[in-house]
Every structure is written in C-alpha cells, then in structure tokens.
Amino acid sequence: MQTHCKHPFDDTTENARGERASQRVLTLTAAMTVVEVTAGMAYGSMSLLADGWHMATHAAALGITAFAYRFARRHAGDQRYTFGTGKIGVLAGFASAVALLVVTAVLATECILRLIEPTPIRFTEAILVAALGLGVNLVCAHFLSDPPSHDHNLRAAYLHVLADALTSVLAIAALLTGKVFGWIWMDPLMGIAAAALITRWGVQLLRETCTILLDIAPDQEMLAAIRRAIESDHSTRITDLHVWNISPRQLAAMVSIESRKAKPAAYYRSLLSRFGGLSHVTIEVNEHSEDQV
C-alpha cells in the first residue's frame, strides 16, 4: 500500500518580499550600469568600465531573479509541477552563478590587457562616478539584506550586489592611488583582485544549487536516522530508500518496507514526523512470512 503525505508550504510573504526587492534592485542596477559603462569609456578607467559591465551582467541576473519569483507565484497551483515550483528559485540561482563566473573571466582578461597596455585616465571624474556606484550598491544591499538561507534566488541577488559593492570599492581605491601616486597599473590590478574574490562566491553558489538540481541525497546521517526509525522494531526492514530535495526547504522520500508484522502506512509515516523537512512521503509496505524476510 502507498500513501502520499503532501503539506504545501506557504512562502507567499517571503516570495512577495523577494520579488519586490529584486525589482527595485534591478531598476537601480540597470540605471547605474548605463552611467558606469558610459563614464568608464569616456574617462578611460578600466576598473570603472569593468565595474559597469559587471553590473550589466548582474542586471541580467537580477532580471532572472525577478522572473523566477513571478513564475513561481503564477504557477504555484499548477498541477503539472508535481512537487511544486520550489526549484524555480534554485534554477535562477544556478543561472546567476554561471553569469557571475562568466563576468569574472571577462573582467580578468580585460584587466590583464590593460596591465600590458595602460591608457590615460581622467581620475577625478571616474572617482565620482565610482563613488555614486558604491552608494547605489549599498542601497541595493539594504533592499536585499538578511536573505533567508533557504532562498537561493534572493541569496544569489544579494551576492551579486555584494560583488558589485566590492568592485566599486576596489575601483575607488585604484583610482585614488592612481591620482595621488601616479600608479596607473593599480586600476587593472584591482580588477584582477575583485575577479578572484567573485570567483570564490560564484563557485560556492554553483555547488549549493547543483546539489538540489541534481537531486543529490541529503547527508548520510539523515538517511541512517530514517532507517533506524523505521527498523526499530526488528521485524521490519527498508528494502529501498530515496530522499531528495524538491525545494531548498522541502524533502521528498520514497520508502519501500518489508515486515513480518506489517502496520498501516500511517504508522510508518508517523515515525518520520520528526523529520520536519519531509513534506512529501510515499511509503510502500509489503508483509512477508518469517521465512521470506
């Protein structure tokens, strides 16, 4: 016999907050992108231009974030999504991580070229624009502050904003030292330093989202605990067990059981009630005689 225990979770409040925040940040980031790219080209600053293109890609990533929230909201009751739309945000986080790493590669390449062939920079104007960019990033970070740990979508947007803020700080530092000491090489060098840090963040987010998208099982301790709970009466054994994420906060489980003294599926389900993340459980119970078990 089988039973399906599905407890739809309601993230309406958090999703609405995330959607509003991502839309605000998208508007500010897109506007600042135009300003920084234009100013970087006009003033000859590689760090400012790189920061502008960095923000441009983040604007695209934030667009993905806003779309993910809207899509999840509109299809929350769509029966075609068997386990709900919980992975939409994870998929958006994965796409954002890929975009982040692509930007990093482009940024590092451009900085190396500028180290080889320096160009004149209008430092004063570039510093003012970089400072404005930092201010915009801080405002955006405030909108996205304290993202829930389970929300990879909002967390990806928050990491994008932090990366933008970091590159803005490095751009200002590079431009100041270039203006004061004449160290033009600091402009592309700071870009390379930013690329290294951003790569680390992107790889971490990529690993976390891939774990969920590829249905990688949770830690072995949880699987062992489930086995102990079901097999505690010594007349029952699990013949097949699958546990995987259907969203950042929800787990699904398929359990096949053989027992000499089979009980209703509801009994075995109650044994798993302490595992709060299990929102969808399928249990198959087969009763066998003693010589079959």
Protein Blocks (a to p, Z undefined) as FASTA:
>chain_A
ZZdddddddfklmmmmmmmmmmmmmmmmmmmmmmmmmmmmmnopaklmmmmmmmmmmmmm
mmmmmmmmmmmmmmmmmmklmnojklmmmmmmmmmmmmmmmmmmmmmmmmmmmmmmccdd
dfklmmmmmmmmmmmmmmmmmmmgoiafklmmlmmmmmmmmmmmmmmmmmmmmmmmmmmn
opaklmmmmmmmmmmmmmmmmmmmmmmmmmmmnopacdfklmmmmmmmmmmnopaccfbd
cdddfbfkbccdddddddfbdcdfklmmmmmmmmmmlmbdcdddddddfklZZ
